[in-house]
Amino acid sequence: MTNRKFNVGARVALNRPFTHRSTAPSFEVVGVLPSEQGEFRYRLRSADEPFERVAGESQIEAIDAKG
């Protein structure tokens, strides 16, 4: 079984094909969801938005902690 790339609390950003802004907001992984069609899914929250998103592992990338 493959391991997840991200855990709750990880800081991530949407990959470029999934965002229209050059300075996309960062997100915190707030939950892990069951895989769908073989891909892990995550609940994401941004301080810039009043709602949560769900994204597949291929749609997000880690943000370097150093900035």
Residue, then its C-alpha position, 0 to 999 in steps of 0.5 A: m500500500t502506498n503512503r500519503k504524501f501529506n499529514v494533517g497540519a502540512r502546508v500546501a499550495l494548489n499546483r499551477p494548473f488548478t489555480h488562476r492566480s500567480t500568488a495562490p493562497s497557501f492551505e493547511v491540510v485539516g483532514v485526510l479522506p479516503s482515496e477515490q479512484g486510487e488517489f488520496r484526498y485531503r481537506l484543505r483550509s486557507a486563512d484567505e477563504p471562508f470555506e474548506r476545499v477537497a483536493g487530490e494528492s496530484q493537485i497539491e504540492a508541499i510548501d517549503a517551510k523556509g518560505 
